Amino acid sequence: MLLRTILNLFKEVGINEIIITPQHETAKQTDLWADVAASRGIQMVKDGLITESERALAENEYRQWISETAMSQTMYLLAVEGRRQN
């Protein structure tokens, strides 16, 4: 759904020759995202996007999942690029 939206936006502004490249990332048992929740999550709280209790809960649940269950985590990422003819 998001990819279709991006492709439509590209086409609306005259971007063609669109290339989609997978750039998936797999991490094995890392606290990286818990560290992101601990650091960048504070900014999200300050910006009013989430509450401190929601941020803390997400961080704690993620750390628990990593230590008890997780073997790896794959982020599904796509790069979308194109060219606009002048």
N, C-alpha and C positions, 0 to 999 in steps of 0.2 A: 504494500500500500504506500509506504513512504517513498520507495524507489519510483513508483509510478508518478507520484507527485513531483519528485525531483526531475524526472524525465520530462514531464509536462512543462515545468517551469523553464527548463533549458530550452525546449522547443519554442515556448512563447517569446523568449528574448532572442531567438534566432541562432541558438547554439545547436550545431549538428555534429556529425562525425563523433557521436557519443560512444565512449568506451567505458565499460564497467569492469573493474578489476577486483577480484576477491583479495582481501587483506586480513583474513581471519587470524586471531591470536589465541593460542592455547597456553594456559599457565597451569602448572601443577602445584597444588597446595601452597598457595601464596597468600600472605596477608595484605597484598597490595591494595585491594579495594577497601579493606577495612581501614587501612591507613588513609586512603582518600576520603572515606566517610568521616574519619576523625579530624582530618585537616580541612578539606574543601567543604565538608558538610557544615562546618561552623559558618562559612560564608552563606550557605543556603538558608541557614537559620536566620542570620542577620538580614537576609533579603526577604524573609517572610515566606519562603517557599515550603518549608517544613518546620515543625516544632523541634525543640531540643530533645524532647522525649522520643520523638519519631526517629531523629538522627541517631541517638544513642541506642535505641532498640535495633535499628538496622545494622549498626556497627557490631553490636554484641551478638545478634543472630548470625551474622556473616562469620564472625570469628569462631562461633560455636560450630557452624556448619563445616568450616575449614578443618577444625581440629578433630571433629568426630566422624564426618561422613565423606567429605569431598575428596575426590581423587584428582580431578582436573576441572578446569572451567574454560570453555571456548566462547570467545566473543565473535559473533558473526558480523564482519565489517566489510563494506564495499566502498571502493573509491569510484566516483563518477566524474568523468572529465569530458570535455568536448571543445569544439572550435567554432568560433563565430567568424563568418566571412565578411569582410568589409566591402 
